[in-house]
Amino acid sequence: MQVSKAQQVQSQNGGMLAQRPVFQQLVKPVLTLALSLLTGFSALAMAATPNLPDEFKQDAKGRMVLLDFYSAFCGTCQMMEPHVKALAARVNHDVLLERVDLGQQSGAKYLDLFSVEGTPTYVLFDPQGKPIYRMGDMITPVVLERQVLRLTGQLKSVSLPATFSLPTPASTPENPLGQMILLSFESQSCPECQSMTPYLDGFELAGKQGLHVVHLNMDTPEGKQLMDRWAIKTLPAYMLLDNSQKNTSTDARPELFRISGKMDPKALWEVIRMFGDAGV
């Protein structure tokens, strides 16, 4: 008898992993194709991003550089501006913020160079001037903040139970989603949990080994302890963890975000994809 992946992980995690229903054969390929296309577009954008121009390197003094491409007539840019400046002040020791007004002659030359199709657009470069993160006008202040904190090693980590069997941290990601773990807190009495299962499996397939989904059963004593430990009040709940080698210790993972309650699958995927666009 063939043992399913869910059953294998369940035996490793002390029975805490939730049982997954049979994956609908028609839903699986459609979800995988659609989500793979989304991540593919992000990968192309990163691949087309050039290294940091020399004119920004002098003031960086060995720090990362965050280029903020904006325009004066962009409402989203105005909304993001105070958040970006506050973030820059917080990480000033590690990151230099350079704001580029595309409406001015001095900034217009970067439109074609960086293939900017909308504002705001943010590009983060490592100390050597290599682009490691890019996101456009769909980004939110929280996602931008936590991505920058993630890439500067300043995210708070959560300690995981010793019974967890998690993938080995990767030193270099081989896909646009990087290396992340999505913990899904579920219950048999939660209809929303059951309806999300095929979507979560689709996320994992689209991630091509870069996103690992762990289904956790909150009906078990171990699951109830986790709910208390991490102050989870509503199901379903999701916690996205960084599993890249440089940000990982033996029993802890930096927490990228958490959310609970009824969730639109597309919205959840967009948040995961925003975090996954970084090449860490």
C-alpha positions in Angstrom: 0.0 0.0 0.0 1.4 3.4 -1.0 1.8 5.8 1.9 0.8 9.4 1.2 3.0 12.4 1.9 0.5 13.6 4.5 0.6 10.2 6.3 4.4 10.3 6.3 4.6 13.8 7.8 1.9 12.9 10.3 4.0 10.0 11.7 6.9 12.3 12.0 5.0 15.1 13.7 3.3 13.0 16.4 -0.1 12.8 14.8 -0.5 16.6 14.8 -0.6 16.9 11.1 -4.1 17.3 9.7 -5.5 14.6 7.3 -6.0 16.0 3.8 -8.9 15.0 1.6 -8.2 13.5 -1.8 -7.0 16.2 -4.1 -9.5 16.7 -6.9 -7.8 15.5 -10.2 -9.3 18.4 -12.2 -8.5 21.1 -9.7 -4.9 20.2 -9.2 -3.5 20.8 -12.7 -5.5 24.0 -13.2 -4.3 25.5 -9.9 -0.7 24.5 -10.5 -0.6 26.0 -13.9 -2.3 29.3 -12.9 -0.1 29.8 -9.8 3.1 28.8 -11.7 2.4 31.5 -14.3 2.1 34.1 -11.6 5.4 33.2 -10.1 6.9 33.0 -13.5 6.1 36.6 -14.3 7.8 37.7 -11.0 10.9 35.7 -11.9 11.1 37.4 -15.3 10.9 40.8 -13.7 13.7 40.0 -11.4 15.8 38.5 -14.2 15.4 41.7 -16.2 16.5 44.0 -13.3 20.0 45.4 -13.8 22.6 45.8 -11.0 22.7 49.0 -9.0 23.9 52.0 -11.1 27.3 53.5 -10.0 25.8 56.8 -9.1 24.0 55.3 -6.1 27.0 53.3 -4.8 29.1 56.1 -3.3 26.6 57.0 -0.5 25.8 53.4 0.2 29.2 52.8 2.0 28.8 49.1 2.0 25.1 49.0 2.8 22.1 47.6 0.9 20.3 50.2 -1.3 16.5 50.5 -1.6 15.4 52.3 -4.8 12.0 53.8 -4.5 10.7 54.8 -7.9 7.7 57.2 -7.6 5.9 60.0 -9.3 4.2 63.1 -7.8 0.8 62.2 -9.3 0.8 58.7 -7.8 -1.7 58.3 -5.0 -0.2 55.0 -3.8 3.2 56.6 -3.8 2.0 59.3 -1.5 0.3 56.7 0.8 3.5 54.6 1.0 6.0 57.5 1.4 5.8 58.0 5.2 5.9 54.2 5.7 9.0 53.9 3.5 10.8 56.8 5.2 10.0 55.4 8.6 11.3 52.0 7.5 14.5 53.6 6.1 15.1 55.3 9.4 14.7 52.0 11.3 17.2 50.1 9.1 19.5 53.1 8.3 22.5 51.2 9.6 22.0 48.4 7.0 20.0 50.0 4.1 20.2 53.3 2.2 17.0 54.7 0.8 17.2 56.4 -2.6 13.9 57.9 -3.9 13.8 58.4 -7.6 11.1 60.8 -9.0 10.3 59.5 -12.5 8.6 62.7 -13.3 11.8 64.6 -13.2 14.4 64.6 -16.0 17.0 63.2 -13.6 14.8 60.2 -12.9 13.2 59.6 -16.3 16.2 57.8 -17.6 15.6 54.9 -15.2 12.2 54.1 -16.7 13.7 52.0 -19.5 16.7 50.9 -17.6 14.6 49.2 -14.9 11.6 48.5 -17.1 9.3 50.4 -14.7 5.7 49.9 -15.8 4.0 51.4 -12.7 4.6 53.3 -9.6 5.6 52.8 -6.9 8.2 50.2 -7.7 10.8 49.1 -5.1 14.1 47.4 -5.8 16.4 46.3 -3.0 20.1 45.7 -3.8 22.6 43.8 -1.7 25.9 45.5 -0.7 27.5 44.3 -3.9 24.8 46.0 -6.0 23.0 42.9 -7.0 19.1 43.1 -7.1 17.6 40.8 -4.5 14.0 42.0 -4.2 11.6 43.8 -6.5 7.9 44.6 -6.0 5.5 47.0 -7.8 2.3 48.8 -7.0 0.5 45.9 -5.4 2.8 45.9 -2.4 1.6 47.0 1.1 3.5 48.8 3.8 3.6 45.7 6.0 4.9 43.4 3.2 7.6 45.8 2.2 8.7 46.3 5.9 8.8 42.6 6.7 10.7 41.8 3.5 13.4 44.4 4.2 13.6 43.2 7.8 13.8 39.6 6.5 16.7 40.4 4.1 18.6 42.3 6.7 18.2 39.5 9.3 16.1 41.6 11.7 12.8 39.5 11.8 11.7 38.0 15.1 11.9 34.2 15.1 9.5 31.7 16.5 10.7 28.5 18.2 9.2 25.3 16.8 8.4 22.1 18.7 11.1 19.5 18.7 8.7 17.0 17.1 8.4 19.1 13.9 9.9 17.6 10.9 10.8 20.5 8.6 12.8 20.7 5.4 16.5 21.4 5.6 17.2 25.2 5.2 18.5 26.0 1.7 21.5 28.2 1.1 20.3 29.3 -2.3 16.8 29.1 -3.6 16.2 27.5 -7.0 12.9 29.2 -7.7 11.1 32.6 -7.3 9.4 31.6 -4.1 12.7 31.2 -2.2 12.5 28.9 0.8 9.5 29.3 3.0 7.2 27.2 5.2 3.5 27.8 5.5 1.9 26.5 8.7 -1.8 25.9 8.3 -3.7 25.5 11.5 -6.9 23.5 10.9 -9.7 21.6 12.5 -12.2 18.9 11.3 -15.0 21.1 12.6 -13.9 24.1 10.5 -15.5 24.2 7.0 -13.2 27.0 5.8 -10.2 24.9 6.7 -11.4 22.0 4.5 -12.3 24.2 1.6 -8.8 25.8 1.6 -7.0 22.4 1.4 -6.8 22.1 -2.4 -5.6 25.7 -2.8 -2.9 25.2 -0.2 -1.7 22.0 -2.0 -1.8 24.0 -5.2 0.4 26.7 -3.6 3.0 24.1 -2.7 3.0 22.6 -6.2 3.4 26.0 -7.8 6.3 26.8 -5.4 8.3 23.9 -7.0 9.9 22.8 -3.7 10.4 26.4 -2.5 7.2 26.5 -0.5 6.5 23.8 2.0 3.0 23.6 3.4 2.5 21.9 6.8 -1.2 21.1 7.7 -1.6 21.0 11.6 -4.6 19.5 13.3 -5.8 21.7 16.2 -8.1 19.0 17.4 -5.2 17.2 19.0 -3.7 18.0 22.5 -0.5 19.1 20.8 -2.4 21.3 18.4 -4.3 23.0 21.3 -0.9 23.7 23.0 0.3 25.3 19.8 -2.8 27.6 19.7 -2.1 28.7 23.2 1.6 29.1 22.6 1.2 31.3 19.5 -2.0 33.0 20.7 -4.1 31.7 17.8 -7.8 32.4 18.5 -9.6 31.8 15.2 -9.3 29.0 12.6 -8.2 28.7 9.9 -4.9 30.4 10.7 -1.7 30.7 8.7 1.8 31.4 9.6 4.5 32.0 7.0 8.1 31.3 8.1 11.4 32.0 6.4 13.4 28.8 5.8 16.5 30.3 4.1 19.7 29.2 5.6 21.1 32.6 6.6 18.0 33.4 8.7 17.6 30.0 10.3 18.7 28.4 13.6 18.2 24.8 14.5 14.8 25.2 16.2 13.5 28.6 15.1 12.3 30.3 11.9 11.8 34.0 11.3 8.1 34.8 11.1 7.1 36.6 7.9 3.4 37.1 8.6 0.4 35.4 10.2 -3.3 35.8 9.6 -6.4 34.1 10.8 -10.1 33.7 9.9 -11.8 33.2 6.6 -9.4 34.0 3.8 -9.8 34.4 0.1 -7.3 31.9 -1.6 -6.2 34.4 -4.2 -5.5 37.1 -1.5 -3.5 34.6 0.6 -1.5 33.5 -2.5 -0.7 37.1 -3.4 0.7 37.7 0.1 2.8 34.5 -0.1 4.0 35.5 -3.6 5.0 39.0 -2.4 7.3 37.5 0.2 8.5 34.8 -2.1 9.6 37.3 -4.8 12.8 37.9 -2.9 15.9 36.0 -4.0 17.5 35.2 -0.6 
